[in-house]
Amino acid sequence: MREYALQIALGMQHLEARGITHRDLAARNILVDGAGVLKVADFGLSRSGVYVHTRSRPVPLRWLAPEAIIQSQYCSASDVWAFAVLLWEIATLGGFPYAELTNSQVPTFLSGGGRLPKPARASQRLYELMVECWSEHPEDRPTFTHIVEKLTTQRQLYVDLDSIFMVEEPFGDEETGWSKD
């Protein structure tokens, strides 16, 4: 998880350094090559610098920061917000953000301070990074450079493996764990 997060953050740091706002960062726009290297893709909505648009085309609502939804304003900090949603997607193994809400409920939920819940598989430290990236004010969110530093220096586990491999009841051969079927 940390390695995937770091690879994506490095790609976004590259864009941030060049003043490019991706505007559609999500798991669906991350490619994985044969060696397991992740690449940020789909630059169809990307723009240079801070960008305000007129909503002439559909936008990825559930990955947008509040300022992008309400004021149609995008910047690197709004990509940081989307990065945290992407981390949530990875930690939930492909969960759909705000699945319990309709599209029209998402803006009100976010404006009221609502955020995605901590995924069962995510460590507390990973969720704290997500929450920091979801700060209400864009200037309070970390930059991708800061995120890269954090992910590089904090080499601890970012996924709670116990929750992934927990088995409620034993199954199959007790010695090998394999099913006899």
RALINSUL-V42844 format. One record per pair of residues at least 12 apart in sequence whose C-alpha atoms are under 10 Angstrom apart, sorted by the first residue. I is the first residue (numbers start at 1). GAP is how many residues later the second one is. If there is no record, write none. Layout:
i;gap
I;GAP
I;GAP
//
This chain:
i;gap
1;86
1;89
1;90
1;121
1;125
1;156
1;157
1;158
2;85
2;124
2;149
2;150
2;152
2;153
2;154
2;155
2;156
2;157
3;34
3;35
3;148
3;149
3;152
3;155
4;28
4;32
4;33
4;34
4;35
4;83
4;86
5;33
5;78
5;79
5;81
5;82
5;85
5;121
5;142
5;143
5;146
5;153
6;32
6;138
6;141
6;142
6;143
6;144
6;145
6;146
7;30
7;31
7;32
7;33
7;141
7;144
8;17
8;19
8;22
8;29
8;30
8;31
8;32
8;75
8;78
8;79
8;136
8;140
9;31
9;71
9;74
9;134
9;135
9;136
9;137
9;138
9;139
9;140
9;142
10;29
10;30
10;134
10;135
10;137
10;138
10;139
11;27
11;28
11;29
11;30
11;133
11;137
12;13
12;27
12;28
12;64
12;67
12;68
12;71
12;131
12;132
12;133
12;136
13;63
13;67
13;130
13;131
13;132
13;133
13;134
13;135
14;130
14;131
15;25
15;31
15;33
15;61
15;129
16;32
16;33
16;59
16;60
16;61
16;63
16;64
16;127
16;128
16;129
17;59
17;127
17;128
18;30
18;31
19;28
19;29
19;30
19;31
19;56
19;57
20;23
20;26
20;27
20;28
20;29
20;30
20;31
20;55
20;56
20;59
21;22
21;24
21;25
21;26
21;27
21;28
21;29
21;30
21;53
21;54
21;55
21;56
21;57
21;58
21;59
22;18
22;19
22;20
22;21
22;22
22;23
22;24
22;25
22;26
22;27
22;52
22;53
22;54
22;56
22;57
22;60
23;19
23;20
23;21
23;22
23;23
23;24
23;28
23;36
23;37
23;40
23;41
23;42
23;45
23;50
23;51
23;52
23;53
23;55
23;56
23;57
23;59
24;17
24;18
24;19
24;20
24;21
24;22
24;35
24;36
24;37
24;39
24;40
24;54
24;55
24;58
24;59
25;15
25;16
25;17
25;18
25;20
25;21
25;35
25;38
25;39
25;53
25;54
25;55
25;56
25;57
25;58
25;59
25;60
25;61
26;14
26;15
26;16
26;34
26;36
26;37
26;38
26;53
26;56
26;57
26;58
26;59
26;60
26;61
26;63
26;64
27;13
27;14
27;55
27;56
27;58
27;59
27;60
27;61
27;62
27;63
27;67
28;12
28;13
28;14
28;58
28;61
28;66
29;12
29;13
29;14
29;57
30;12
30;56
45;12
45;14
46;28
47;27
47;28
48;26
48;27
48;28
49;25
49;26
49;27
50;23
50;24
50;25
50;26
50;27
50;28
51;17
51;21
51;22
51;23
51;24
51;25
52;16
52;19
52;20
52;21
52;22
52;23
53;15
53;18
53;19
53;20
53;21
54;17
54;18
54;19
55;14
55;17
59;13
60;22
61;36
61;42
61;43
61;45
61;46
62;20
62;23
62;34
62;35
62;36
62;37
62;39
62;40
62;41
62;44
62;45
62;48
63;15
63;16
63;18
63;19
63;20
63;21
63;22
63;23
63;34
63;35
64;14
64;15
64;16
64;17
64;18
64;19
64;21
64;42
64;43
64;46
65;12
65;13
65;14
65;15
65;16
65;17
65;20
65;42
65;45
65;46
65;68
65;69
65;70
65;71
65;72
65;73
66;12
66;15
66;40
66;41
66;42
66;43
66;44
66;45
66;47
66;68
66;69
66;70
66;71
66;72
67;40
67;44
67;69
67;70
67;71
69;37
69;38
69;41
69;42
70;37
70;38
70;41
74;64
75;63
76;62
76;65
76;66
76;67
76;68
77;56
77;57
77;58
77;60
77;61
77;62
77;63
77;64
77;65
77;66
77;67
78;55
78;56
78;59
78;60
78;63
79;54
79;59
79;64
79;65
80;50
80;52
80;53
80;54
80;55
80;58
80;61
80;62
80;63
80;64
80;67
81;49
81;50
81;51
81;52
81;53
81;54
81;55
81;57
81;60
81;61
82;48
82;51
82;52
83;47
83;50
83;51
83;61
84;32
84;42
84;43
84;45
84;46
84;47
84;48
84;49
84;50
85;12
85;30
85;31
85;45
85;46
85;48
85;49
86;44
87;32
87;35
87;39
87;40
87;42
87;43
88;28
88;29
88;30
88;31
88;33
88;34
88;38
88;39
88;42
89;30
90;29
90;31
90;32
91;27
91;28
91;29
91;30
91;31
91;32
91;35
91;36
91;67
91;68
91;69
92;26
92;27
92;28
92;29
92;30
93;26
93;28
95;24
97;18
97;19
97;20
98;16
98;17
98;18
98;19
99;17
110;24
110;26
111;25
112;24
113;21
113;22
113;23
114;20
115;15
115;16
115;19
115;20
116;14
116;15
116;18
117;14
118;12
118;13
119;40
119;41
120;39
120;40
120;41
120;42
120;43
120;44
121;37
121;38
121;39
121;40
121;41
121;42
121;43
122;35
122;36
122;37
122;38
122;39
122;41
122;42
123;33
123;34
123;35
123;36
123;37
123;38
124;34
124;35
124;36
125;29
125;31
125;32
125;33
125;34
126;25
126;30
126;31
126;32
126;33
127;31
127;32
129;12
129;13
129;18
129;21
129;22
133;14
//
